[in-house]
């Protein structure tokens, strides 16, 4: 399905953000203009996807929980915006194939939340392996993003008036070194890259928002340092 709804919605939402919110974006120079890559933000609000999409240079696509697609009209609108349903209770091969096709065949930008679900208290929760596995399997760059201030934007109707003080910090892109990663088992590689993503996000958040990663925010994983290449986009 063509992504025909994204541009008008994104244009309108940018206007409402400008009118009703105080949006501070840091590190915009780290956002690549070309090539497929994964944008990996923390997730604290229902409006996080359109907020992050509003600062991305090209129309992104993303996965959304399958429950949102239960209603035919809403499903049509979400798909037209660039979303695809994912079953979060287990491995969803159909969703994985869809997002892989968008990245590899269409060179799209994909927004994927490495926590796998929305944090209920605003703090980081433990990262899940989905983003790391996709990045490792297909040699894809990752751009970590730390988002704060959207906690009160839970009701989707807030898209019409997103009143909030929002800070969005964009980290430097990185990519896994395919040659060096061979020294690790697949499980260790995914664990290390997931921790790398989450700690990079944590380091861009205030301490009270670091959640699960607060005590790890200054840690360095030797294995990860050996397999990561910086600024490779």
C-alpha positions as CSV (number, residue, x, y, z in Angstrom):
1,X,0.0,0.0,0.0
2,X,1.3,3.4,-0.9
3,X,2.2,5.8,1.9
4,X,-0.1,8.6,0.6
5,X,-1.3,9.7,4.0
6,X,2.1,10.4,5.6
7,X,2.9,13.7,3.9
8,X,-0.4,15.6,4.7
9,X,-0.4,14.2,8.2
10,X,3.2,15.0,8.8
11,X,2.8,18.5,7.5
12,X,-0.2,19.2,9.7
13,X,1.4,17.6,12.8
14,X,4.6,19.7,12.4
15,X,2.4,22.8,12.5
16,X,0.6,21.7,15.6
17,X,3.9,20.8,17.3
18,X,5.1,24.3,16.5
19,X,2.0,25.9,17.8
20,X,1.3,23.9,21.0
21,X,4.6,22.4,22.1
22,X,8.1,23.4,23.0
23,X,10.1,21.0,20.9
24,X,13.9,21.0,21.3
25,X,15.9,18.9,18.9
26,X,19.6,18.2,19.5
27,X,22.0,16.4,17.2
28,X,20.0,16.8,14.0
29,X,23.3,16.7,12.1
30,X,23.5,13.1,13.1
31,X,20.4,12.1,11.1
32,X,21.6,10.8,7.7
33,X,19.8,11.9,4.6
34,X,20.4,8.8,2.5
35,X,20.4,5.0,2.7
36,X,18.4,2.6,4.7
37,X,18.8,2.7,8.4
38,X,17.0,2.0,11.7
39,X,16.0,4.8,14.0
40,X,15.9,3.4,17.5
41,X,14.2,5.6,20.1
42,X,12.9,5.0,23.6
43,X,9.1,4.8,23.9
44,X,7.1,6.7,26.5
45,X,4.0,8.0,24.6
46,X,1.4,7.0,22.0
47,X,2.5,10.0,20.0
48,X,6.2,9.2,19.9
49,X,6.1,7.8,16.3
50,X,4.7,10.9,14.6
51,X,6.9,13.2,16.8
52,X,10.0,11.3,15.7
53,X,8.8,11.0,12.1
54,X,8.5,14.8,12.1
55,X,12.2,15.3,12.2
56,X,13.3,12.5,9.9
57,X,14.4,13.7,6.4
58,X,12.4,11.2,4.5
59,X,9.0,9.4,5.2
60,X,9.8,6.5,7.5
61,X,7.8,3.4,8.1
62,X,7.2,1.6,11.4
63,X,5.6,-1.4,13.2
64,X,2.6,-0.9,15.4
65,X,0.8,-3.3,17.7
66,X,-1.6,-5.5,15.9
67,X,-4.5,-4.5,18.2
68,X,-4.6,-1.1,16.5
69,X,-5.5,-2.8,13.2
70,X,-8.6,-4.5,14.5
71,X,-10.9,-1.8,13.0
72,X,-10.9,-1.7,9.2
73,X,-10.9,2.1,8.8
74,X,-8.1,2.6,11.3
75,X,-6.1,-0.3,9.8
76,X,-6.5,1.4,6.3
77,X,-5.3,4.8,7.7
78,X,-2.4,3.3,9.6
79,X,-1.2,1.3,6.6
80,X,-1.5,4.4,4.4
81,X,0.5,6.4,6.9
82,X,3.3,3.8,6.8
83,X,2.6,1.4,9.6
84,X,2.4,-2.4,9.6
85,X,0.9,-4.7,12.4
86,X,3.2,-6.7,14.6
87,X,2.3,-9.4,17.1
88,X,4.3,-8.5,20.2
89,X,3.6,-11.8,22.0
90,X,6.1,-13.7,20.0
91,X,8.2,-13.9,16.8
92,X,6.1,-12.3,14.0
93,X,7.7,-13.5,10.7
94,X,5.3,-11.6,8.5
95,X,6.2,-8.3,10.2
96,X,9.9,-9.1,10.1
97,X,9.6,-9.8,6.4
98,X,7.7,-6.6,5.7
99,X,10.2,-4.4,7.6
100,X,13.2,-6.1,6.0
101,X,11.7,-5.6,2.5
102,X,11.2,-1.9,3.3
103,X,14.8,-1.5,4.4
104,X,16.6,-3.7,1.8
105,X,14.4,-3.4,-1.3
106,X,13.0,0.1,-0.9
107,X,15.9,1.7,1.1
108,X,13.5,3.1,3.7
109,X,14.1,4.5,7.1
110,X,12.4,2.4,9.8
111,X,11.4,3.6,13.2
112,X,11.8,0.6,15.7
113,X,11.5,0.9,19.4
114,X,14.2,-1.4,20.9
115,X,12.2,-1.7,24.2
116,X,9.5,-3.4,22.2
117,X,6.7,-1.6,24.1
118,X,5.8,1.7,25.7
119,X,7.3,2.4,29.2
120,X,4.5,2.9,31.7
121,X,6.5,5.1,34.1
122,X,8.7,7.1,31.6
123,X,11.9,5.3,32.5
124,X,13.8,3.0,30.1
125,X,12.9,-0.7,30.3
126,X,15.0,-3.6,29.2
127,X,15.8,-3.7,25.5
128,X,14.6,-6.5,23.3
129,X,16.6,-8.2,20.6
130,X,14.5,-7.3,17.5
131,X,16.4,-4.1,16.4
132,X,19.8,-5.7,17.0
133,X,19.1,-8.9,15.2
134,X,17.7,-7.0,12.2
135,X,20.8,-4.7,12.1
136,X,23.2,-7.5,12.4
137,X,21.6,-9.8,9.9
138,X,21.4,-7.1,7.2
139,X,24.4,-4.9,8.1
140,X,22.1,-1.9,8.8
141,X,23.1,1.3,10.5
142,X,21.4,2.3,13.8
143,X,20.6,5.9,14.9
144,X,19.7,6.0,18.6
145,X,17.3,8.7,19.8
146,X,16.4,9.7,23.4
147,X,13.0,11.3,23.8
148,X,11.6,12.9,26.9
149,X,8.6,15.1,27.8
150,X,5.9,13.3,25.9
151,X,4.6,11.3,28.9
152,X,1.3,13.3,29.0
153,X,0.6,12.7,25.3
154,X,-1.0,9.2,25.8
155,X,-4.4,9.9,24.2
156,X,-4.1,9.8,20.4
157,X,-6.5,12.8,20.2
158,X,-3.6,14.9,21.6
159,X,-2.2,14.9,18.1
160,X,-4.5,17.9,17.6
161,X,-3.0,19.7,20.5
162,X,0.3,18.2,21.6
163,X,1.0,20.6,24.5
164,X,4.3,19.5,26.1
165,X,7.9,20.4,26.6
166,X,9.6,17.9,24.5
167,X,13.3,17.2,24.1
168,X,14.6,14.9,21.4
169,X,18.4,14.0,21.4
170,X,19.8,12.3,18.3
171,X,22.9,10.2,18.8
172,X,25.6,9.4,16.3
173,X,24.8,6.5,13.9
174,X,26.8,3.3,14.2
175,X,27.0,0.0,12.4
176,X,28.2,-3.5,13.4
177,X,31.4,-4.7,11.9
178,X,30.5,-7.8,10.0
179,X,34.0,-9.3,10.1
180,X,34.7,-8.7,13.8
181,X,31.3,-9.9,14.9
182,X,32.1,-13.4,13.8
183,X,34.2,-13.8,17.0
184,X,31.0,-13.8,19.0
185,X,28.1,-16.2,19.3
186,X,24.9,-15.0,17.7
187,X,23.3,-14.6,21.2
188,X,26.3,-12.7,22.6
189,X,26.4,-10.4,19.6
190,X,22.7,-9.5,19.9
191,X,23.0,-9.0,23.6
192,X,26.0,-6.7,23.2
193,X,24.5,-4.6,20.4
194,X,21.1,-4.3,22.3
195,X,23.0,-3.0,25.4
196,X,24.9,-0.6,23.2
197,X,21.7,0.8,21.8
198,X,20.1,1.2,25.2
199,X,23.1,2.7,26.9
200,X,23.5,5.2,24.1
201,X,19.9,6.2,24.6
202,X,20.3,6.2,28.4
203,X,23.3,8.5,28.2
204,X,21.2,11.1,26.4
205,X,18.4,11.0,29.0
206,X,18.3,12.7,32.4
207,X,19.1,10.3,35.3
208,X,15.5,10.0,36.4
209,X,14.5,8.7,33.0
210,X,17.3,6.1,32.6
211,X,15.3,3.4,34.3
212,X,16.7,-0.1,33.9
213,X,20.0,1.3,32.5
214,X,20.7,4.0,35.2
215,X,23.5,2.0,36.8
216,X,24.8,0.9,33.4
217,X,24.9,4.4,31.8
218,X,28.7,4.7,32.2
219,X,29.5,1.1,31.4
220,X,31.4,0.0,28.3
221,X,31.1,-3.5,26.9
222,X,34.5,-4.6,25.6
223,X,32.9,-7.0,23.1
224,X,30.7,-4.2,21.7
225,X,33.5,-1.7,21.4
226,X,35.3,-4.2,19.3
227,X,32.5,-4.8,16.8
228,X,31.0,-1.3,16.5
229,X,32.0,1.2,13.8
230,X,31.0,4.8,14.3
231,X,29.6,7.3,11.8
232,X,29.5,4.8,9.0
233,X,26.6,6.4,7.1
